[in-house]
């Protein structure tokens, strides 16, 4: 099943959509946060009639298992360039799973000044990176829905153990030549193993509390994205993770920041 199918929605009325959280998009039995945020973003696109999420922030309120869902939307503002939409995902029992707020528009060439004080991550060729292969436990089933190739220095479950640097770099694409659109970028920013796995700290998988995606441009060059995720602060039981996605031509496509929770005792 493609990502487009796995995140598809059916209109119930002008504000409500139904769909399904598909099996095998999970981490330890609960759906990946980026996948949930992408479903909410798709509802925002459909409700607003704008083709691209420009920014979307999600708060994760309850674990989300596979099964039917309902997405409620509310258009808060209709502007010339952007529409602001609130989207909430409920499971089949009516439990609220995710609450999001996003701005939607139409991304394309912009006749505006540019300044980029950063560069894409320095990655080995795709075939020299380490492919992540999903299992029923770790790496989790979700990893079978994406094609990830990790920088050999950043493989937290490799033979040499963690690098000691809380970062993860690598290549991302969809399997089976599916094209990455702007909704797919919302998944890509949350597709990689957590940076804390490379921090030499006793930590398990860190659940996401809040995730924000900023989509700058539509991916148009090449099938792979260069991705980099870094953490600077692991304090107070929380950590932040900052992400950058670049296309193969070196254009910045998307950014992200998420706040994750360290399990008690970590």
MIMIKOL-475329 format. One line per 4 residues: their letters; for each residue x, y, z of N, C-alpha, C. Coordinates in Angstrom, 2 decimals. Layout:
<pts>
a) X Y Z X Y Z X Y Z; ...
</pts>
This chain:
<pts>
xxxx) 0.84 -1.20 0.00 0.00 0.00 0.00 0.88 1.25 0.00; 0.60 2.17 -0.90 1.38 3.40 -0.99 1.06 4.32 0.18; 1.92 5.33 0.37 1.64 6.32 1.41 0.35 7.07 1.10; 0.13 7.42 -0.16 -1.10 8.14 -0.52 -2.33 7.34 -0.13
xxxx) -2.29 6.05 -0.33 -3.42 5.19 0.06 -3.51 5.06 1.57; -2.37 4.91 2.24 -2.37 4.70 3.69 -2.82 5.94 4.46; -2.74 7.11 3.82 -3.16 8.35 4.48 -4.42 8.92 3.84; -5.07 8.15 3.00 -6.25 8.64 2.28 -7.44 8.89 3.18
xxxx) -8.29 9.84 2.79 -9.48 10.21 3.55 -10.69 10.29 2.63; -11.87 10.03 3.21 -13.13 10.12 2.50 -13.98 11.20 3.16; -14.56 12.06 2.36 -15.36 13.17 2.87 -16.68 12.68 3.45; -16.98 13.11 4.67 -18.30 12.86 5.27 -19.18 14.10 5.07
xxxx) -18.63 15.27 5.40 -19.31 16.54 5.14 -18.22 17.60 4.96; -18.61 18.88 4.97 -17.65 19.94 4.67 -16.53 20.04 5.70; -16.76 19.50 6.90 -15.77 19.64 7.97 -15.22 18.32 8.48; -15.73 17.21 7.98 -15.40 15.93 8.60 -14.98 14.92 7.54
xxxx) -13.98 14.09 7.89 -13.40 13.12 6.98 -13.19 11.83 7.73; -13.25 10.74 7.03 -12.99 9.45 7.68 -11.87 8.73 6.94; -11.15 7.91 7.70 -10.04 7.16 7.13 -9.67 6.03 8.06; -8.44 5.58 7.94 -7.99 4.47 8.77 -6.49 4.58 9.01
xxxx) -6.10 4.37 10.24 -4.69 4.20 10.56 -4.33 2.78 10.16; -3.43 2.66 9.21 -3.11 1.36 8.65 -2.13 0.58 9.55; -2.23 -0.75 9.53 -1.24 -1.55 10.25 0.16 -1.35 9.67; 1.14 -1.59 10.50 2.55 -1.57 10.11 3.10 -0.17 9.87
xxxx) 2.34 0.87 10.27 2.87 2.22 10.28 3.18 2.62 11.72; 3.49 1.64 12.54 3.59 1.87 13.97 5.01 1.70 14.51; 5.16 2.21 15.71 6.35 2.01 16.53 5.86 1.46 17.86; 6.19 0.21 18.13 5.75 -0.46 19.36 4.23 -0.45 19.49
xxxx) 3.54 -0.61 18.38 2.08 -0.73 18.40 1.33 0.57 18.21; 2.01 1.72 18.24 1.35 3.02 18.09 1.86 3.72 16.83; 0.94 4.33 16.09 1.28 4.93 14.80 2.36 5.99 14.94; 3.25 6.04 13.97 4.29 7.05 13.91 3.69 8.44 13.90
xxxx) 4.32 9.37 14.63 3.77 10.72 14.76 3.71 11.48 13.45; 4.76 11.35 12.62 4.73 12.03 11.34 3.62 11.53 10.44; 3.35 10.23 10.49 2.25 9.65 9.71 0.91 10.22 10.16; 0.70 10.33 11.48 -0.54 10.92 11.99 -0.66 12.38 11.58
xxxx) 0.45 13.11 11.69 0.42 14.52 11.33 0.13 14.68 9.84; 0.62 13.77 9.02 0.36 13.82 7.58 -1.12 13.58 7.27; -1.75 12.68 8.02 -3.19 12.47 7.83 -3.96 13.74 8.15; -3.58 14.39 9.26 -4.22 15.66 9.61 -3.95 16.72 8.55
xxxx) -2.73 16.73 8.00 -2.40 17.69 6.95 -3.22 17.43 5.69; -3.45 16.16 5.37 -4.27 15.86 4.20 -5.70 16.37 4.40; -6.21 16.25 5.61 -7.53 16.79 5.89 -7.54 18.31 5.74; -6.46 18.97 6.18 -6.37 20.42 6.02 -6.33 20.83 4.57
xxxx) -5.61 20.07 3.75 -5.56 20.35 2.31 -6.95 20.21 1.70; -7.64 19.13 2.04 -8.97 18.90 1.47 -9.97 19.95 1.93; -9.90 20.32 3.21 -10.86 21.29 3.74 -10.64 22.68 3.16; -9.37 23.06 3.00 -9.04 24.42 2.56 -9.05 24.58 1.04
xxxx) -8.87 23.46 0.32 -8.74 23.54 -1.11 -7.38 24.06 -1.55; -6.43 24.15 -0.62 -5.06 24.57 -0.93 -4.20 23.32 -1.03; -3.28 23.20 -1.99 -2.62 21.92 -2.24 -1.48 21.56 -1.30; -0.95 22.53 -0.55 0.28 22.25 0.20 0.17 22.70 1.65
xxxx) 0.57 21.83 2.59 0.79 22.32 3.95 2.06 23.15 3.97; 1.99 24.36 4.51 3.15 25.23 4.62 3.78 25.10 6.01; 2.94 25.05 7.01 3.39 24.74 8.36 2.27 24.00 9.07; 2.63 23.01 9.87 1.64 22.30 10.67 2.29 21.88 11.97
xxxx) 1.58 22.12 13.06 2.03 21.74 14.39 1.02 20.77 14.98; 1.51 19.67 15.53 0.63 18.68 16.12 1.01 18.38 17.56; -0.01 18.23 18.39 0.17 17.76 19.76 -0.46 16.37 19.86; 0.29 15.44 20.40 -0.12 14.04 20.43 -0.71 13.74 21.80
xxxx) -1.99 13.40 21.80 -2.77 13.36 23.03 -2.98 11.95 23.57; -2.90 10.94 22.70 -3.13 9.57 23.13 -2.49 8.63 22.13; -2.09 7.43 22.58 -1.53 6.45 21.63 -2.55 6.12 20.55; -2.04 5.90 19.34 -2.92 5.69 18.19 -2.64 4.33 17.57
xxxx) -3.54 3.39 17.80 -3.42 2.05 17.22 -4.09 2.01 15.86; -3.79 0.97 15.10 -4.43 0.79 13.80 -5.94 0.67 13.95; -6.67 1.26 13.01 -8.12 1.19 13.05 -8.76 2.41 12.45; -10.10 2.46 12.41 -10.81 3.58 11.79 -10.62 4.87 12.56
xxxx) -10.62 5.99 11.84 -10.49 7.30 12.45 -11.47 8.27 11.81; -11.71 9.36 12.52 -12.48 10.49 12.02 -11.62 11.73 12.20; -11.59 12.60 11.18 -10.81 13.83 11.26 -11.77 15.01 11.14; -11.81 15.84 12.19 -12.65 17.03 12.19 -11.80 18.24 11.85
xxxx) -12.28 19.09 10.95 -11.53 20.27 10.53 -12.35 21.54 10.76; -11.63 22.63 10.97 -12.28 23.94 11.09 -11.36 24.96 10.44; -11.88 25.69 9.47 -11.11 26.76 8.83 -11.20 28.00 9.71; -10.06 28.43 10.25 -10.02 29.57 11.15 -9.84 30.88 10.40
xxxx) -9.17 30.82 9.26 -8.96 32.03 8.46 -8.72 31.66 7.02; -9.31 32.42 6.11 -9.08 32.29 4.67 -8.40 33.57 4.20; -7.12 33.46 3.87 -6.40 34.61 3.35 -6.11 34.48 1.87; -5.47 35.49 1.31 -5.15 35.45 -0.11 -4.12 34.37 -0.41
xxxx) -3.09 34.27 0.43 -2.03 33.30 0.18 -2.17 32.04 1.02; -2.73 32.17 2.22 -2.76 31.05 3.15 -4.13 30.91 3.79; -4.48 29.67 4.08 -5.65 29.37 4.91 -5.17 28.67 6.17; -5.74 29.01 7.31 -5.37 28.40 8.58 -6.47 27.43 9.00
xxxx) -6.08 26.19 9.29 -7.05 25.12 9.55 -6.66 24.37 10.82; -7.64 24.14 11.66 -7.47 23.24 12.81 -7.98 21.86 12.40; -7.19 20.82 12.68 -7.60 19.45 12.38 -7.39 18.60 13.63; -8.36 17.75 13.93 -8.25 16.84 15.07 -8.60 15.43 14.62
xxxx) -7.82 14.47 15.07 -8.04 13.06 14.72 -8.63 12.34 15.93; -9.71 11.60 15.68 -10.38 10.80 16.71 -10.36 9.34 16.28; -10.23 8.43 17.24 -10.31 7.02 16.90 -11.77 6.57 16.83; -11.98 5.27 16.58 -13.33 4.76 16.42 -14.19 4.87 17.65
xxxx) -13.57 5.01 18.83 -14.31 5.17 20.08 -14.54 6.62 20.43; -14.12 7.53 19.56 -14.32 8.94 19.81 -13.22 9.59 20.65; -12.14 8.87 20.91 -11.05 9.43 21.70 -10.19 10.32 20.83; -9.89 11.52 21.32 -9.06 12.45 20.56 -7.61 11.99 20.61
xxxx) -6.99 11.83 19.44 -5.63 11.32 19.35 -4.60 12.42 19.10; -4.93 13.33 18.18 -4.00 14.37 17.76 -4.78 15.65 17.53; -4.21 16.78 17.97 -4.76 18.10 17.68 -3.71 18.88 16.91; -4.10 19.47 15.77 -3.14 20.17 14.92 -3.65 21.54 14.52
xxxx) -2.71 22.41 14.21 -3.01 23.71 13.63 -2.05 23.91 12.47; -2.58 24.26 11.29 -1.72 24.37 10.12 -2.12 25.51 9.21; -1.16 25.95 8.41 -1.41 26.93 7.35 -1.17 26.24 6.01; -2.05 26.51 5.05 -2.04 25.82 3.77 -2.06 26.83 2.64
xxxx) -1.31 26.53 1.60 -1.24 27.43 0.46 -0.82 26.66 -0.78; -0.20 27.36 -1.71 0.31 26.74 -2.93 1.76 27.14 -3.09; 2.65 26.16 -2.88 4.08 26.42 -2.96 4.54 26.41 -4.41; 5.49 27.26 -4.70 6.04 27.33 -6.04 7.16 28.35 -6.07
xxxx) 7.70 28.62 -7.25 8.77 29.61 -7.36 8.34 30.96 -6.78; 9.23 31.55 -5.96 8.91 32.82 -5.31 9.90 33.89 -5.76; 9.39 35.03 -6.16 10.23 36.15 -6.57 10.58 36.97 -5.34; 11.37 36.36 -4.44 11.74 36.99 -3.18 13.23 36.78 -2.94
xxxx) 13.84 37.60 -2.08 15.26 37.41 -1.77 15.52 36.06 -1.11; 16.74 35.56 -1.28 17.13 34.30 -0.66 18.49 34.45 0.03; 18.61 33.82 1.19 19.89 33.69 1.88 19.83 32.40 2.67; 20.77 31.53 2.46 20.81 30.22 3.14 22.17 30.07 3.79
xxxx) 22.22 30.16 5.10 23.47 30.05 5.84 23.66 28.63 6.36; 23.51 27.67 5.50 23.69 26.26 5.87 23.91 25.47 4.59; 24.32 24.24 4.75 24.55 23.35 3.61 23.90 22.00 3.88; 23.59 21.26 2.82 23.05 19.91 3.02 24.04 19.04 3.80
xxxx) 23.56 18.03 4.49 24.49 17.14 5.20 25.40 16.41 4.23; 26.63 16.21 4.65 27.62 15.49 3.84 27.37 14.00 4.01; 26.82 13.36 3.00 26.46 11.95 3.08 27.26 11.13 2.08; 27.61 9.89 2.44 28.17 8.98 1.44 27.10 8.67 0.38
xxxx) 27.49 8.13 -0.76 26.50 7.70 -1.74 25.47 6.75 -1.11; 24.28 6.73 -1.68 23.19 5.92 -1.12 23.62 4.48 -0.87; 24.29 3.87 -1.84 24.66 2.46 -1.72 25.72 2.21 -0.66; 26.39 3.27 -0.19 27.39 3.12 0.86 26.82 3.39 2.25
xxxx) 25.54 3.74 2.30 24.88 3.96 3.59 24.18 2.68 4.03; 23.70 2.68 5.27 23.13 1.49 5.89 21.61 1.52 5.76; 21.06 0.53 5.09 19.60 0.47 4.93 18.95 -0.04 6.21; 17.88 0.62 6.62 17.15 0.22 7.83 16.09 -0.80 7.43
xxxx) 16.17 -1.97 8.03 15.25 -3.06 7.72 14.32 -3.27 8.91; 13.01 -3.23 8.66 12.02 -3.33 9.73 11.94 -4.73 10.30; 11.58 -4.80 11.58 11.24 -6.05 12.25 9.93 -5.83 13.00; 9.49 -6.84 13.73 8.27 -6.69 14.53 8.51 -5.88 15.79
xxxx) 9.78 -5.69 16.15 10.08 -4.96 17.38 11.02 -3.78 17.10; 12.30 -4.07 16.87 13.28 -3.00 16.68 14.33 -3.41 15.67; 14.50 -2.63 14.59 13.73 -1.46 14.17 12.25 -1.80 13.96; 11.36 -0.86 14.23 9.93 -1.14 14.28 9.30 -1.31 12.89
xxxx) 8.05 -1.80 12.85 7.37 -2.03 11.57 7.31 -0.79 10.68; 7.18 0.40 11.26 7.11 1.62 10.45 8.26 1.73 9.47; 9.42 1.26 9.86 10.60 1.39 8.99 10.45 0.62 7.69; 9.52 -0.32 7.64 9.26 -1.03 6.40 8.42 -0.24 5.41
xxxx) 7.86 0.89 5.84 7.04 1.72 4.96 7.85 2.80 4.26; 9.10 2.97 4.67 9.97 4.00 4.09 11.28 3.34 3.67; 12.03 4.04 2.85 13.36 3.56 2.45 14.37 4.53 3.05; 15.01 4.11 4.15 15.99 4.92 4.85 17.37 4.32 4.67
xxxx) 18.34 5.18 4.38 19.74 4.77 4.31 20.52 5.70 5.24; 21.05 5.17 6.34 21.69 5.97 7.36 23.18 6.13 7.09; 23.69 7.30 7.43 25.13 7.52 7.42 25.78 6.46 8.31; 26.82 5.78 7.85 27.43 4.71 8.66 27.87 5.16 10.05
xxxx) 28.19 6.45 10.21 28.61 6.94 11.52 27.44 7.16 12.48; 26.21 7.12 11.96 25.04 7.49 12.77 24.07 6.34 12.98; 24.54 5.11 12.81 23.65 3.95 12.95 23.62 3.55 14.42; 22.53 3.85 15.15 22.52 3.61 16.58 22.43 2.13 16.96
xxxx) 21.96 1.30 16.03 21.83 -0.13 16.34 22.84 -0.92 15.53; 23.95 -0.28 15.16 24.99 -0.96 14.39 25.94 -1.73 15.29; 26.90 -2.39 14.66 27.84 -3.23 15.39 28.72 -2.43 16.32; 29.00 -1.16 15.98 29.89 -0.35 16.79 29.16 0.44 17.88
xxxx) 27.83 0.32 17.96 27.08 1.05 18.97 26.88 2.50 18.59; 26.45 3.33 19.55 26.14 4.72 19.26 27.41 5.53 19.06; 27.26 6.64 18.34 28.41 7.48 18.01 28.82 8.40 19.14; 27.91 8.66 20.08 28.15 9.64 21.12 27.70 11.03 20.76
xxxx) 27.28 11.24 19.49 26.77 12.53 19.04 25.27 12.38 18.77; 24.42 13.17 19.45 22.98 13.03 19.24 22.53 13.60 17.90; 22.85 12.89 16.84 22.46 13.28 15.50 22.22 12.03 14.67; 21.41 12.20 13.64 21.15 11.12 12.68 21.08 11.77 11.30
xxxx) 21.85 11.24 10.35 21.85 11.74 8.98 21.59 10.58 8.02; 20.97 10.89 6.90 20.75 9.82 5.93 19.88 10.26 4.77; 19.59 9.27 3.93 18.77 9.46 2.73 17.36 8.93 3.00; 16.35 9.58 2.40 14.95 9.17 2.53 14.31 9.13 1.15
xxxx) 13.47 8.11 0.93 12.56 8.08 -0.21 11.43 7.12 0.14; 10.36 7.17 -0.68 9.30 6.17 -0.59 9.73 4.93 -1.36; 9.33 3.75 -0.91 9.56 2.56 -1.72 8.73 2.59 -3.00; 9.10 1.75 -3.93 8.31 1.52 -5.15 8.11 2.79 -5.98
xxxx) 9.08 3.69 -5.91 9.10 4.87 -6.79 7.92 5.81 -6.59; 7.26 5.77 -5.44 6.20 6.74 -5.18 6.83 8.14 -5.06; 6.19 9.11 -5.66 6.71 10.48 -5.66 6.47 11.12 -4.29; 7.46 11.83 -3.78 7.32 12.54 -2.51 6.64 13.87 -2.76
xxxx) 5.47 14.07 -2.19 4.79 15.36 -2.29 4.95 16.10 -0.96; 4.31 17.25 -0.83 4.50 18.05 0.38 3.87 17.40 1.61; 2.81 16.62 1.43 2.25 15.89 2.57 3.21 14.78 3.00; 3.86 14.14 2.04 4.85 13.13 2.36 6.02 13.68 3.16
xxxx) 6.38 14.96 2.93 7.46 15.57 3.69 7.14 15.62 5.18; 5.86 15.71 5.51 5.45 15.73 6.92 5.80 14.40 7.59; 5.80 13.32 6.84 6.24 12.02 7.37 7.76 11.97 7.44; 8.41 12.45 6.39 9.87 12.33 6.30 10.57 12.99 7.48
xxxx) 10.03 14.08 7.99 10.71 14.77 9.10 10.64 13.98 10.41; 9.85 12.91 10.44 9.75 12.11 11.66 10.02 10.63 11.38; 10.75 10.35 10.31 10.93 8.97 9.88 12.20 8.31 10.40; 13.14 9.09 10.91 14.44 8.55 11.26 14.49 8.13 12.73
xxxx) 15.43 7.26 13.10 15.58 6.89 14.51 15.86 8.13 15.35; 15.42 8.16 16.61 15.65 9.31 17.47 17.14 9.60 17.67; 17.47 10.87 17.69 18.87 11.26 17.89 19.43 10.80 19.23; 18.57 10.65 20.22 19.06 10.29 21.55 19.68 8.90 21.56
xxxx) 19.34 8.07 20.57 19.96 6.75 20.50 21.47 6.85 20.30; 21.94 8.00 19.82 23.37 8.18 19.60 24.03 9.05 20.67; 23.34 9.28 21.78 23.85 10.21 22.79 24.59 9.51 23.93; 24.73 8.20 23.86 25.36 7.44 24.94 24.65 7.67 26.27
xxxx) 23.32 7.71 26.20 22.50 7.85 27.40 21.54 6.67 27.48; 21.16 6.25 28.69 20.23 5.12 28.83 18.80 5.54 28.52; 18.42 5.49 27.25 17.09 5.95 26.86 16.45 4.97 25.89; 15.16 4.77 26.07 14.38 3.96 25.13 13.79 4.90 24.08
xxxx) 12.87 4.37 23.23 12.23 5.20 22.22 11.50 6.36 22.91; 11.72 7.58 22.43 11.21 8.78 23.10 9.92 9.24 22.42; 8.78 9.19 23.11 7.52 9.59 22.48 7.48 11.09 22.21; 6.92 11.46 21.07 6.82 12.86 20.67 5.64 13.51 21.37
xxxx) 5.89 14.68 21.94 4.82 15.48 22.54 4.26 16.46 21.52; 5.17 17.15 20.84 4.78 18.17 19.85 5.74 18.11 18.67; 5.20 18.22 17.46 6.00 18.19 16.25 5.51 19.30 15.31; 6.46 20.09 14.83 6.16 21.16 13.88 6.94 20.92 12.60
xxxx) 6.26 21.01 11.48 6.89 20.87 10.17 6.72 22.18 9.40; 7.82 22.66 8.82 7.80 23.82 7.93 8.17 23.33 6.54; 7.27 23.45 5.61 7.50 23.01 4.24 7.84 24.23 3.40; 9.05 24.24 2.81 9.53 25.41 2.07 9.22 25.32 0.58
xxxx) 9.45 24.13 0.01 9.27 23.97 -1.43 8.80 22.56 -1.72; 8.24 22.38 -2.90 7.92 21.03 -3.36 9.18 20.34 -3.84; 9.37 19.07 -3.47 10.54 18.35 -4.00 10.36 18.10 -5.49; 11.36 18.48 -6.27 11.23 18.33 -7.71 12.44 17.67 -8.36
xxxx) 13.56 17.59 -7.65 14.79 17.10 -8.25 15.21 15.80 -7.56; 15.30 14.71 -8.33 15.78 13.45 -7.79 14.73 12.72 -6.96; 15.02 11.45 -6.66 14.09 10.64 -5.89 14.42 10.61 -4.41; 15.65 11.02 -4.04 16.11 10.94 -2.66 16.13 12.32 -2.02
xxxx) 15.94 12.34 -0.70 16.13 13.53 0.10 17.31 13.32 1.03; 18.14 14.36 1.17 19.21 14.36 2.16 18.63 14.89 3.47; 18.82 14.16 4.56 18.17 14.52 5.81 19.18 14.57 6.96; 18.96 15.50 7.86 19.83 15.64 9.02 19.00 16.03 10.22
xxxx) 19.25 15.38 11.37 18.52 15.65 12.60 19.53 15.77 13.74; 19.38 16.82 14.54 20.34 17.10 15.60 19.64 17.51 16.88; 20.24 17.16 18.00 19.75 17.54 19.32 20.87 18.24 20.07; 20.55 19.37 20.72 21.54 20.09 21.53 21.23 20.03 23.02
xxxx) 19.95 19.90 23.36 19.57 19.99 24.77 18.77 18.77 25.19; 19.27 18.04 26.15 18.55 16.93 26.77 18.50 17.26 28.26; 17.43 17.92 28.66 17.32 18.43 30.01 15.89 18.33 30.50; 15.73 18.23 31.82 14.42 18.30 32.44 13.47 17.19 32.03
xxxx) 14.00 16.09 31.50 13.15 15.01 31.04 12.64 15.16 29.62; 13.18 16.15 28.88 12.75 16.40 27.51 13.98 16.55 26.61; 13.77 16.41 25.32 14.79 16.75 24.34 14.13 17.33 23.11; 14.86 18.22 22.43 14.39 18.76 21.16 15.15 18.07 20.04
xxxx) 14.55 18.03 18.87 15.19 17.47 17.69 14.89 18.38 16.52; 15.94 18.92 15.92 15.79 19.82 14.78 16.17 19.10 13.50; 15.29 19.18 12.50 15.51 18.46 11.25 15.60 19.38 10.05; 16.38 18.94 9.07 16.48 19.62 7.78 16.38 18.59 6.67
xxxx) 15.61 18.91 5.64 15.47 18.06 4.46 15.88 18.85 3.23; 16.77 18.27 2.41 17.28 18.91 1.21 17.07 17.96 0.04; 16.81 18.51 -1.13 16.71 17.63 -2.30 18.10 17.38 -2.88; 18.17 16.59 -3.93 19.47 16.18 -4.46 20.21 17.32 -5.13
xxxx) 19.55 18.43 -5.43 20.22 19.58 -6.02 20.78 20.52 -4.96; 20.49 20.22 -3.70 20.98 21.07 -2.62 20.01 22.16 -2.19; 18.75 22.05 -2.57 17.72 23.00 -2.15 17.09 22.56 -0.85; 16.95 23.52 0.09 16.25 23.22 1.34 14.76 23.05 1.05
xxxx) 14.22 21.90 1.45 12.82 21.56 1.15 11.92 21.70 2.38; 12.42 21.29 3.54 11.59 21.32 4.74 12.47 21.37 5.98; 11.88 21.86 7.05 12.50 21.86 8.36 11.51 21.33 9.38; 12.02 20.94 10.54 11.13 20.46 11.59 11.77 20.71 12.95
xxxx) 10.92 20.77 13.94 11.37 20.71 15.33 10.34 19.91 16.10; 10.83 19.03 16.96 9.91 18.31 17.82 10.44 18.28 19.24; 9.51 18.20 20.16 9.83 18.02 21.57 9.41 16.61 21.96; 10.36 15.87 22.52 10.10 14.47 22.89 10.30 14.29 24.38
xxxx) 9.67 13.28 24.90 9.69 12.97 26.33 10.64 11.83 26.61; 11.48 12.02 27.61 12.32 10.92 28.06 11.53 10.05 29.03; 11.48 8.74 28.79 10.77 7.87 29.73 11.35 7.96 31.13; 10.50 7.82 32.12 10.97 7.85 33.51 12.02 6.76 33.73
xx) 13.09 7.14 34.43 14.15 6.17 34.71 15.22 6.17 33.66; 15.00 6.93 32.52 16.02 6.98 31.47 17.22 7.81 31.91
</pts>
